[in-house]
Amino acid sequence: MRKGFVSAYERFVEYSFPNGGSALDVAAGLGRHALWLAEKLWEVTAVDVSGVAIGKLAEAARALDVNIDLFAVDATEVPLWLDPFDPDLIACMACRSGSG
């Protein structure tokens, strides 16, 4: 059995969203989940504090010919431009609260 994100997606999301939807990938890093979802025709927004990671994610998205909205910002300080955004799926593999 698959573990992690893909397993959870197949178990809990795929049935309800067979044609994709909108997704927010918080702490996206190099975009493994964002790219995977975009290839499945999801409308993906990826946020990461690292401009370098977002740049590499942009390159990977171009190479795969997928469209991802990319933002290099601290996820704890996401500006109001995401306020009306209502994603069907939120992926957050490195989210934590507090300082430790």
N, C-alpha and C positions, 0 to 999 in steps of 0.2 A: 504494500500500500504506500502511496506517495505521502510524504510528510510536508508540513509547512504550508506556505502560501497557496500553492497549486492544489494541494489536497483540500484545504479549507474552501477554496474557490469552487472546486468541483462538488464538494459536499453541500455547501450552503448558498452559493450564489448562482451558479450556472443555470439551474432549473428556473429560477425567477427572472433571469436576464439572458435568455438564449441569444438575443441579438445585441448584447452589450448594453452600455449605459454610460453614465458619467462617473469618473473615478478621480479621487484625490490621493496622490501618493505623497505622504508626509515623511520627511527624512529620506528622500528618494535615493540619495547616493548616486551610484552609477546607473540606476534606473532599471534594475533587473525586473521588478514588478511592473513598472510603468511601461516598459517596452513590451513585455509579455501581454499586458492588457491591450495596449495599442494595436498589437498584431491581431488581437481578437476583435478589433473594430470598436473598442471602447474609446470614448472621448476622455483623454487623460490630462490632468493637471499635476505636475510634479513640483514639489517644493523641497529645497535643501539649502542649508546654510553655506555650503561650499560652492563658490562660483566655478571652481575647477571641475567639481563633479558634475555640475549642471552643464558646463561646456562639453565634457566628454559624453554626457547623456544626449546632448544636441547632436553631436557627431554620430552617435550610434543610431539615433532616430532617423537622421538623414540616410545613413547606410541601409537601413531597413525600409526606407520610404514610408515612415509612419509620422503622424503629426501628434506632438505632445506640447502642451503649453507649459513652459519652463519658467521657474522663478527662483532666483538665488536670494533667499531671505531666511532669517531665523524663524522657525515655525511658531515659536512662542510670541512672535511679533508680527504675525501675518496681518497685513494692512486690510483696510475695509474693502478693497477691491474683491475680496473673496466673500464678503458678507452675503450677497444675494445667491452665492453659489450653493447649490443643494445636491451634493453628489449622491449617487446610488451606492457607492462603495468607497470606503476609506481604507487605504493600506498604510500602516504605520509600523514599520519593523524596528525602529529605534527610538520610539517615543518614550519619554519618562517624565516624571514630575519632580520638582524639587531640584536641589543642587547636587545630589549624589546618587 
